[in-house]
Protein backbone atom coordinates (compact mmCIF):
# COMPACT_ATOMS: atom_id res chain seq x y z
CA UNK A 1 0.00 0.00 0.00
CA UNK A 2 2.85 2.39 0.82
CA UNK A 3 4.28 2.23 -2.70
CA UNK A 4 0.80 2.78 -4.13
CA UNK A 5 0.34 5.88 -1.96
CA UNK A 6 3.73 7.24 -2.98
CA UNK A 7 2.89 6.65 -6.66
CA UNK A 8 -0.56 8.19 -6.17
CA UNK A 9 0.91 11.32 -4.58
CA UNK A 10 3.47 11.62 -7.38
CA UNK A 11 0.84 11.05 -10.08
CA UNK A 12 -1.46 13.65 -8.52
CA UNK A 13 1.35 16.18 -8.09
CA UNK A 14 2.57 15.61 -11.63
CA UNK A 15 -0.88 16.26 -13.07
CA UNK A 16 -1.23 19.44 -11.03
CA UNK A 17 2.29 20.69 -11.80
CA UNK A 18 1.67 20.16 -15.50
CA UNK A 19 -1.80 21.70 -15.61
CA UNK A 20 -1.33 24.58 -13.14
CA UNK A 21 2.42 25.15 -12.95
CA UNK A 22 4.91 24.08 -10.33
CA UNK A 23 5.10 27.29 -8.29
CA UNK A 24 1.33 27.82 -8.50
CA UNK A 25 0.66 24.38 -7.01
CA UNK A 26 1.00 24.29 -3.25
CA UNK A 27 1.48 21.29 -1.02
CA UNK A 28 -2.00 21.81 0.44
CA UNK A 29 -3.51 21.54 -3.04
CA UNK A 30 -1.58 18.33 -3.74
CA UNK A 31 -2.56 16.79 -0.39
CA UNK A 32 -6.22 17.64 -0.93
CA UNK A 33 -6.28 16.34 -4.52
CA UNK A 34 -4.47 13.13 -3.50
CA UNK A 35 -6.78 12.58 -0.56
CA UNK A 36 -3.87 12.18 1.84
CA UNK A 37 -2.08 14.10 4.58
CA UNK A 38 0.97 16.35 4.63
CA UNK A 39 2.62 13.80 6.91
CA UNK A 40 2.18 11.09 4.27
CA UNK A 41 3.42 13.37 1.48
CA UNK A 42 6.52 14.37 3.45
CA UNK A 43 7.17 10.73 4.40
CA UNK A 44 7.82 9.97 0.73
CA UNK A 45 8.97 13.38 -0.46
CA UNK A 46 10.83 15.31 2.28
CA UNK A 47 10.23 18.63 0.51
CA UNK A 48 8.25 20.08 -2.36
CA UNK A 49 11.55 20.32 -4.24
CA UNK A 50 11.99 16.55 -3.91
CA UNK A 51 8.47 16.06 -5.24
CA UNK A 52 9.15 18.40 -8.18
CA UNK A 53 12.35 16.53 -9.05
CA UNK A 54 10.51 13.19 -8.83
CA UNK A 55 7.85 14.66 -11.16
CA UNK A 56 10.52 15.71 -13.68
CA UNK A 57 12.22 12.32 -13.47
CA UNK A 58 8.89 10.59 -14.10
CA UNK A 59 8.12 13.01 -16.94
CA UNK A 60 11.58 12.47 -18.45
CA UNK A 61 11.13 8.71 -18.55
CA UNK A 62 7.61 8.94 -19.95
CA UNK A 63 8.55 11.53 -22.58
CA UNK A 64 11.64 9.66 -23.79
CA UNK A 65 9.69 6.39 -23.97
CA UNK A 66 6.94 8.12 -25.94
CA UNK A 67 9.41 9.73 -28.34
CA UNK A 68 11.37 6.53 -28.97
CA UNK A 69 8.25 4.36 -29.36
CA UNK A 70 6.64 6.93 -31.64
CA UNK A 71 9.68 7.16 -33.88
CA UNK A 72 9.77 3.36 -34.15
CA UNK A 73 6.06 3.31 -34.96
CA UNK A 74 6.36 5.95 -37.70
CA UNK A 75 9.68 5.01 -39.33
CA UNK A 76 12.46 2.46 -39.59
CA UNK A 77 15.32 4.40 -41.18
CA UNK A 78 17.31 7.10 -39.32
CA UNK A 79 16.40 9.86 -41.79
CA UNK A 80 12.70 9.08 -41.50
CA UNK A 81 12.99 8.86 -37.70
CA UNK A 82 14.35 12.41 -37.65
CA UNK A 83 11.15 13.52 -39.35
CA UNK A 84 8.96 11.12 -37.36
CA UNK A 85 9.91 12.85 -34.13
CA UNK A 86 7.91 15.83 -35.36
CA UNK A 87 4.86 13.58 -35.82
CA UNK A 88 5.29 12.38 -32.23
CA UNK A 89 5.37 15.95 -30.93
CA UNK A 90 2.46 16.90 -33.16
CA UNK A 91 0.43 14.11 -31.53
CA UNK A 92 1.46 15.31 -28.07
CA UNK A 93 0.57 18.92 -28.81
CA UNK A 94 -2.79 17.90 -30.31
CA UNK A 95 -3.97 16.37 -27.04
CA UNK A 96 -6.67 18.36 -25.20
CA UNK A 97 -4.52 18.07 -22.04
CA UNK A 98 -1.50 19.64 -23.73
CA UNK A 99 -0.02 22.46 -21.65
CA UNK A 100 3.36 22.67 -23.33
CA UNK A 101 6.59 20.85 -22.68
CA UNK A 102 6.95 20.06 -18.97
CA UNK A 103 10.69 20.76 -19.20
CA UNK A 104 10.37 24.10 -20.95
CA UNK A 105 7.67 25.06 -18.45
CA UNK A 106 9.82 24.00 -15.47
CA UNK A 107 12.88 25.80 -16.85
CA UNK A 108 10.84 28.97 -17.24
CA UNK A 109 9.63 28.78 -13.64
CA UNK A 110 13.10 28.08 -12.21
CA UNK A 111 15.38 30.19 -14.36
CA UNK A 112 18.49 30.19 -12.15
CA UNK A 113 21.10 28.07 -13.96
CA UNK A 114 22.20 26.17 -10.87
CA UNK A 115 18.69 25.31 -9.67
CA UNK A 116 18.12 21.51 -9.57
CA UNK A 117 14.88 21.94 -11.55
CA UNK A 118 16.73 23.87 -14.27
CA UNK A 119 19.41 21.15 -14.29
CA UNK A 120 16.79 18.40 -14.63
CA UNK A 121 15.20 20.26 -17.55
CA UNK A 122 18.62 20.69 -19.17
CA UNK A 123 19.35 16.99 -18.68
CA UNK A 124 16.20 16.06 -20.60
CA UNK A 125 17.12 18.49 -23.36
CA UNK A 126 20.65 17.10 -23.59
CA UNK A 127 19.39 13.51 -23.72
CA UNK A 128 16.83 14.34 -26.39
CA UNK A 129 19.38 16.21 -28.46
CA UNK A 130 21.79 13.26 -28.17
CA UNK A 131 19.08 10.98 -29.58
CA UNK A 132 18.73 13.35 -32.53
CA UNK A 133 22.51 13.57 -32.95
CA UNK A 134 22.81 9.78 -33.05
CA UNK A 135 20.04 9.54 -35.65
CA UNK A 136 21.59 12.34 -37.72
CA UNK A 137 24.95 10.56 -37.62
CA UNK A 138 23.33 7.25 -38.66
CA UNK A 139 21.53 9.05 -41.49
CA UNK A 140 24.86 10.40 -42.75
CA UNK A 141 24.46 14.08 -41.88
CA UNK A 142 27.46 16.28 -42.61
CA UNK A 143 27.37 17.84 -39.14
CA UNK A 144 25.11 15.72 -36.90
CA UNK A 145 25.53 17.97 -33.83
CA UNK A 146 24.50 21.11 -35.71
CA UNK A 147 21.54 19.36 -37.35
CA UNK A 148 20.32 17.95 -34.04
CA UNK A 149 20.55 21.38 -32.43
CA UNK A 150 18.56 22.91 -35.28
CA UNK A 151 15.88 20.21 -35.07
CA UNK A 152 15.64 20.49 -31.28
CA UNK A 153 15.22 24.26 -31.60
CA UNK A 154 12.46 23.82 -34.17
CA UNK A 155 10.64 21.40 -31.86
CA UNK A 156 11.03 23.64 -28.80
CA UNK A 157 9.81 26.68 -30.69
CA UNK A 158 6.86 24.79 -32.13
CA UNK A 159 5.93 23.45 -28.67
CA UNK A 160 5.90 26.97 -27.23
CA UNK A 161 3.97 28.31 -30.25
CA UNK A 162 1.39 25.56 -29.93
CA UNK A 163 1.06 26.17 -26.20
CA UNK A 164 0.50 29.86 -26.81
CA UNK A 165 -1.98 29.35 -29.66
CA UNK A 166 -3.62 25.95 -29.86
CA UNK A 167 -4.11 24.22 -33.22
CA UNK A 168 -1.77 26.67 -34.90
CA UNK A 169 -0.08 23.97 -36.97
CA UNK A 170 3.28 25.04 -35.58
CA UNK A 171 4.66 21.50 -35.36
CA UNK A 172 3.72 20.74 -38.98
CA UNK A 173 5.40 23.98 -40.05
CA UNK A 174 8.48 22.99 -38.02
CA UNK A 175 8.44 19.55 -39.67
CA UNK A 176 8.47 21.15 -43.12
CA UNK A 177 11.47 23.27 -42.13
CA UNK A 178 13.15 20.19 -40.64
CA UNK A 179 12.74 18.33 -43.91
CA UNK A 180 14.64 21.08 -45.72
CA UNK A 181 17.41 21.10 -43.10
CA UNK A 182 17.75 17.32 -43.16
CA UNK A 183 17.85 17.16 -46.96
CA UNK A 184 20.44 19.94 -47.07
CA UNK A 185 22.57 18.29 -44.39
CA UNK A 186 22.49 14.92 -46.13
CA UNK A 187 23.12 16.43 -49.58
CA UNK A 188 26.20 18.29 -48.29
CA UNK A 189 27.54 15.05 -46.83
CA UNK A 190 27.59 13.32 -50.22
C-alpha atoms as one frame of an Amber mdcrd trajectory, in Angstrom:
protein
   0.000   0.000   0.000   2.853   2.392   0.818   4.278   2.227  -2.698   0.801
   2.780  -4.134   0.338   5.878  -1.963   3.728   7.237  -2.982   2.890   6.653
  -6.659  -0.564   8.189  -6.175   0.907  11.315  -4.580   3.468  11.618  -7.385
   0.836  11.050 -10.081  -1.461  13.654  -8.521   1.347  16.182  -8.086   2.572
  15.610 -11.633  -0.877  16.255 -13.073  -1.226  19.443 -11.026   2.289  20.686
 -11.798   1.672  20.159 -15.503  -1.797  21.698 -15.607  -1.331  24.578 -13.141
   2.417  25.153 -12.949   4.908  24.083 -10.326   5.099  27.286  -8.293   1.332
  27.820  -8.497   0.659  24.382  -7.011   1.005  24.285  -3.255   1.479  21.287
  -1.017  -2.004  21.815   0.435  -3.511  21.536  -3.037  -1.580  18.329  -3.736
  -2.560  16.787  -0.389  -6.224  17.638  -0.929  -6.282  16.336  -4.516  -4.468
  13.135  -3.505  -6.784  12.579  -0.563  -3.872  12.184   1.837  -2.080  14.104
   4.576   0.972  16.346   4.632   2.620  13.798   6.914   2.183  11.087   4.267
   3.422  13.365   1.479   6.517  14.366   3.453   7.174  10.730   4.402   7.821
   9.967   0.731   8.969  13.380  -0.456  10.835  15.307   2.284  10.234  18.629
   0.512   8.250  20.077  -2.363  11.550  20.325  -4.243  11.985  16.554  -3.906
   8.470  16.060  -5.244   9.148  18.404  -8.177  12.352  16.531  -9.053  10.509
  13.190  -8.830   7.854  14.656 -11.157  10.520  15.713 -13.676  12.218  12.320
 -13.465   8.890  10.594 -14.102   8.124  13.014 -16.945  11.585  12.467 -18.446
  11.131   8.707 -18.548   7.609   8.940 -19.950   8.550  11.526 -22.582  11.636
   9.662 -23.791   9.693   6.393 -23.975   6.936   8.122 -25.936   9.411   9.726
 -28.340  11.367   6.528 -28.975   8.254   4.359 -29.356   6.642   6.929 -31.636
   9.677   7.164 -33.880   9.771   3.358 -34.148   6.063   3.308 -34.958   6.362
   5.948 -37.701   9.683   5.008 -39.326  12.463   2.457 -39.585  15.325   4.403
 -41.180  17.310   7.101 -39.320  16.404   9.862 -41.785  12.697   9.076 -41.503
  12.993   8.858 -37.704  14.355  12.406 -37.647  11.152  13.519 -39.352   8.959
  11.119 -37.361   9.915  12.846 -34.130   7.908  15.830 -35.364   4.858  13.583
 -35.820   5.289  12.384 -32.232   5.370  15.947 -30.927   2.457  16.896 -33.165
   0.426  14.106 -31.528   1.461  15.314 -28.070   0.571  18.916 -28.813  -2.792
  17.904 -30.311  -3.969  16.373 -27.040  -6.675  18.357 -25.201  -4.524  18.072
 -22.037  -1.500  19.644 -23.726  -0.018  22.456 -21.646   3.362  22.674 -23.326
   6.586  20.850 -22.681   6.950  20.060 -18.969  10.685  20.759 -19.197  10.372
  24.098 -20.952   7.674  25.061 -18.447   9.823  24.002 -15.470  12.880  25.795
 -16.848  10.844  28.974 -17.240   9.628  28.782 -13.641  13.097  28.080 -12.210
  15.382  30.188 -14.363  18.492  30.187 -12.152  21.097  28.066 -13.962  22.202
  26.166 -10.866  18.688  25.306  -9.671  18.115  21.515  -9.574  14.882  21.944
 -11.547  16.734  23.866 -14.272  19.413  21.155 -14.287  16.791  18.405 -14.628
  15.204  20.261 -17.553  18.616  20.690 -19.173  19.353  16.986 -18.681  16.202
  16.062 -20.604  17.116  18.489 -23.365  20.653  17.102 -23.587  19.392  13.506
 -23.723  16.835  14.344 -26.385  19.381  16.211 -28.458  21.791  13.256 -28.172
  19.081  10.979 -29.583  18.730  13.353 -32.527  22.509  13.567 -32.951  22.810
   9.779 -33.048  20.044   9.542 -35.652  21.593  12.341 -37.722  24.948  10.559
 -37.621  23.328   7.248 -38.656  21.530   9.046 -41.494  24.865  10.400 -42.754
  24.464  14.075 -41.885  27.455  16.280 -42.613  27.370  17.844 -39.139  25.113
  15.720 -36.897  25.533  17.967 -33.832  24.496  21.108 -35.711  21.540  19.356
 -37.355  20.319  17.950 -34.039  20.554  21.380 -32.427  18.561  22.912 -35.278
  15.882  20.212 -35.068  15.641  20.491 -31.281  15.221  24.263 -31.598  12.461
  23.821 -34.174  10.644  21.402 -31.861  11.031  23.635 -28.804   9.808  26.679
 -30.686   6.857  24.788 -32.129   5.927  23.455 -28.670   5.896  26.972 -27.233
   3.967  28.314 -30.246   1.387  25.558 -29.931   1.059  26.172 -26.196   0.501
  29.860 -26.814  -1.978  29.351 -29.663  -3.620  25.953 -29.864  -4.115  24.224
 -33.216  -1.768  26.671 -34.904  -0.084  23.970 -36.974   3.284  25.036 -35.578
   4.655  21.501 -35.362   3.724  20.737 -38.977   5.402  23.980 -40.049   8.480
  22.988 -38.022   8.438  19.547 -39.672   8.467  21.146 -43.121  11.472  23.271
 -42.132  13.148  20.194 -40.637  12.744  18.329 -43.910  14.638  21.084 -45.720
  17.410  21.099 -43.099  17.748  17.316 -43.162  17.847  17.163 -46.957  20.441
  19.940 -47.067  22.569  18.294 -44.391  22.493  14.920 -46.131  23.120  16.431
 -49.584  26.196  18.288 -48.294  27.538  15.045 -46.830  27.592  13.321 -50.224
